[in-house]
Amino acid sequence: MTALPLYRLVVFHLLEVNLSNLMVFYCWSLEEAFPLAKMLNENGIYSQYIDLQQDPENLANIHKDYLDSDLVRLGVFLDMGCDQAEFITNQSSRARLFNHNLHWLLYDEEGNLTKLTQQFEGANLSLNADVTYVSREEEDVFTLYDVYNKGSHLGGKLNITIDQSLQCNQSRCQVKDYLSDLHLRTRLQHRLDLSSVTFRLAAVVSALPIDSSEEALLEFLNSDRDSHMDSFSRIGYRLILHTQELLGFKLHYIWLDTWSVQDAYGGAIGMLTNESAELCTSPFVPSWKRLHYVHLMTEQSQFRAVCMFRTPHNAGIKAAVFLEPFMPSVWFAFAALLIFAGVLLWLIFILERHWMQRCLDFIPSLLSSCLISFGAACIQGSYLMPKSAGGRLAFIAVMLTSFLMYNYYTSIVVSTLLGSPVRSNIRTIQQLADSSLDVGFDKVPFTKTYLVSSPRPDIRSLYKQKVESRRDPNSVWLSPEVGVIKVRDQPGFVYTSEASFMYHFVEKHYLPREISDLNEIKLRPESAVYGIVHLNSTYRQLLTQLQVRMLETGIISKQSRFFSKTKLETFSNSFVIQVGMEYAAPLFISLLVAYFLGLLILILELGWARIVKKKLATILPRNQ
């Protein structure tokens, strides 16, 4: 009957931590285990039993055979008095089963803390270990301990904290006394002091030679100068320092100059995926492959890789400006309307002279009537006016239609000439790859890696046509400052880099009106970058909570705004609109062609008149 208080304790504890599934490792007889199964079943707790008196070889794969479950949390009861108990704890330690997914309840009838310390001192316990040690003080009184290690492989020491004593009988269980203040806070809050732990930090620095002294590299990460250099890494480093202030851990730096080699492998992210480091200064863009290995904590900044080039104002003769307000079909319809109006006015003049006996000095020709219609379209009026009411109404209709067309046309032309800067019609990477524009690229590793390894066909085409086809492929790799200045001085030259990195040099070297001339094409979809830890990191929950807190208090936003620029400051009235002669050049060319055409027709008419005069001169003497 002495086992019944223990069984009642097991049920009470599982209900307290809200668990409904239990794995029991025991070495009792079936008759002794039956009351426990009955109590668990009455309280809606599913249980499974593994007898430790079997052959140890059957327990070699404890993780795969018994504890590999899809359940979010699973309770595990282990009787430490069994002969195979130490084998089970050693196997669980190797399989890293002392984590937050498994709630361990270790029962020791003798309450030998010295033996527990020897057994778990070198075990693979962690900060998020959920292990409760139970010892029996009296027949119905039990003492509970919280067992964890803040990171044995990182210098952490085994910690056994007494929690409370429970008094249990055959029917009920209750707290007898709280033996510490552990019940006042959660397990994670109780384990916030990480002063005994040394985290391995993958620190990314590409602005300095990686073989520089650690003092020089740390001085660069801590400084505010050249904020555009390694901006992402410096944002992450500042946030890690804030986290260090709260938790007190120490740092061991592993210096790298590469973010990654291929998606989730190599570089800084490779050290996280193979668990060679616990933290990384640089945030990363999430991808499908990376999410198999890492856990995203919080968004730290925006990543925008863009192709930037300048489209200057007044570049060449712009004949299309005066034709763009209307579609070709509208122009043809308006011309047909004017011709129809000219013919109609000519017929009206004929009717007024012959049928209405109106006094007209002469009847305008068809061409003159069409010129009157065209003059109305140009808001020039006419010195000839129909005398009849119907004719004047027709002329008013022509003038009104022309007035509406003229106002709409002039408003569109003026807004086009004085409106926003001219933008390029190259809007996609494939159009850029097929164009004749020269393209330069940043030297940073992630740009080169993306160009070489991206599966996108347009990126492959861009790399093939703008890099591999060059006589000297190395000439396309330019430093950001050189590339940005070349974009300014050579309109049409395209430079590709991370936007916030280029924006620093654009603000430094460009006038506001030159900023307004810039065009951007996204090299890759715009994405946020996130601070990451390994998916199975025992510090994942703690670090994520702290980062969320920093996000809520604005610390992340402050660091991101300082080190990363998301837009360029310019205003539409910060530059002078230059409407040069090149806009009016097509009109002057048309006028010049009209003058030559008129002069040619005049010469032909004079020649024709002279020929007619000569013929008349020869005919008249004969008739006389």
LINZI-V194243 format. One record per backbone hydrogen bond with DSSP energy under -1.0 kcal/mol. NH is the residue of the N-H (numbers start at 0). CO is the residue of the C=O. If there is no record, write none. Layout:
NH,CO ; NH,CO
This chain:
3,0 ; 6,2 ; 7,3 ; 8,4 ; 9,5 ; 10,6 ; 11,7 ; 12,8 ; 13,9 ; 14,10 ; 15,11 ; 16,12 ; 18,13 ; 21,45 ; 22,74 ; 23,47 ; 24,76 ; 25,49 ; 32,28 ; 33,29 ; 36,32 ; 37,33 ; 38,34 ; 39,35 ; 40,36 ; 41,37 ; 42,38 ; 43,40 ; 44,39 ; 45,19 ; 47,21 ; 49,23 ; 51,25 ; 57,54 ; 58,55 ; 59,56 ; 64,60 ; 65,61 ; 66,61 ; 68,66 ; 73,100 ; 74,20 ; 75,102 ; 76,22 ; 77,104 ; 78,24 ; 79,106 ; 81,78 ; 84,81 ; 87,83 ; 88,84 ; 89,85 ; 90,86 ; 91,87 ; 92,88 ; 93,89 ; 94,90 ; 95,92 ; 96,91 ; 98,96 ; 102,73 ; 103,129 ; 104,75 ; 105,131 ; 106,77 ; 107,133 ; 112,110 ; 115,111 ; 116,112 ; 117,113 ; 118,114 ; 119,115 ; 120,116 ; 124,122 ; 128,125 ; 131,103 ; 132,144 ; 133,105 ; 134,142 ; 136,140 ; 137,140 ; 141,165 ; 142,134 ; 143,163 ; 144,132 ; 145,160 ; 146,130 ; 147,158 ; 148,125 ; 153,150 ; 154,151 ; 155,150 ; 158,147 ; 160,145 ; 162,143 ; 164,176 ; 165,141 ; 166,173 ; 167,139 ; 168,171 ; 173,166 ; 175,164 ; 176,164 ; 178,162 ; 183,180 ; 184,181 ; 189,185 ; 193,246 ; 196,193 ; 197,153 ; 198,249 ; 200,251 ; 201,278 ; 202,200 ; 202,253 ; 204,255 ; 211,208 ; 216,212 ; 217,213 ; 218,214 ; 219,215 ; 220,216 ; 221,217 ; 222,218 ; 228,225 ; 233,229 ; 234,230 ; 235,231 ; 236,232 ; 237,233 ; 238,234 ; 239,235 ; 240,236 ; 241,237 ; 242,238 ; 243,239 ; 244,240 ; 245,241 ; 246,242 ; 247,243 ; 249,196 ; 251,198 ; 253,200 ; 255,202 ; 260,264 ; 261,264 ; 264,261 ; 267,257 ; 268,258 ; 269,265 ; 270,266 ; 271,267 ; 272,268 ; 273,269 ; 274,271 ; 275,270 ; 276,270 ; 277,199 ; 278,199 ; 280,201 ; 283,529 ; 290,286 ; 291,288 ; 292,289 ; 293,289 ; 294,532 ; 296,530 ; 299,528 ; 300,528 ; 302,526 ; 305,496 ; 306,520 ; 307,494 ; 308,518 ; 310,516 ; 315,313 ; 317,581 ; 322,319 ; 323,319 ; 330,326 ; 331,327 ; 332,328 ; 333,329 ; 334,330 ; 335,331 ; 336,332 ; 337,333 ; 338,334 ; 339,335 ; 340,336 ; 341,337 ; 342,338 ; 343,339 ; 344,340 ; 345,341 ; 346,342 ; 347,343 ; 348,344 ; 349,345 ; 350,346 ; 351,347 ; 352,348 ; 353,349 ; 354,350 ; 355,350 ; 357,351 ; 359,357 ; 368,364 ; 369,365 ; 370,366 ; 371,367 ; 372,368 ; 373,369 ; 374,370 ; 375,371 ; 376,372 ; 377,373 ; 378,375 ; 379,374 ; 391,387 ; 392,388 ; 393,389 ; 394,390 ; 395,391 ; 396,392 ; 397,393 ; 398,394 ; 399,395 ; 400,396 ; 401,397 ; 402,398 ; 403,399 ; 404,400 ; 405,401 ; 406,402 ; 407,403 ; 408,404 ; 409,405 ; 410,406 ; 411,407 ; 412,408 ; 413,409 ; 414,410 ; 415,411 ; 416,412 ; 417,413 ; 431,427 ; 432,428 ; 433,429 ; 439,493 ; 440,475 ; 441,495 ; 447,443 ; 448,444 ; 449,445 ; 450,446 ; 451,447 ; 452,448 ; 453,449 ; 459,455 ; 460,456 ; 461,457 ; 462,458 ; 463,459 ; 464,460 ; 465,461 ; 466,462 ; 467,462 ; 468,463 ; 469,466 ; 474,471 ; 475,472 ; 476,473 ; 477,440 ; 482,478 ; 483,479 ; 484,480 ; 485,481 ; 486,482 ; 487,483 ; 488,484 ; 489,485 ; 492,489 ; 493,437 ; 494,307 ; 495,439 ; 496,305 ; 498,303 ; 501,497 ; 502,498 ; 505,501 ; 506,502 ; 507,503 ; 508,504 ; 509,505 ; 514,510 ; 515,511 ; 517,514 ; 518,308 ; 520,306 ; 522,304 ; 523,304 ; 526,302 ; 528,300 ; 529,283 ; 530,297 ; 532,294 ; 534,292 ; 536,533 ; 539,536 ; 542,538 ; 543,539 ; 544,540 ; 545,541 ; 546,542 ; 547,543 ; 548,544 ; 549,545 ; 550,546 ; 551,547 ; 552,548 ; 554,549 ; 555,549 ; 557,553 ; 558,554 ; 559,555 ; 560,556 ; 561,557 ; 562,558 ; 563,559 ; 573,570 ; 579,577 ; 582,579 ; 584,580 ; 587,583 ; 588,584 ; 589,585 ; 590,586 ; 591,587 ; 592,588 ; 593,589 ; 594,590 ; 595,591 ; 596,592 ; 597,593 ; 598,594 ; 599,595 ; 600,596 ; 601,597 ; 602,598 ; 603,599 ; 604,600 ; 605,601 ; 606,602 ; 607,603 ; 608,604 ; 609,605 ; 610,606 ; 611,607 ; 612,608 ; 613,609 ; 614,610 ; 615,611 ; 616,612 ; 617,613 ; 618,614 ; 619,615 ; 622,618 ; 623,619
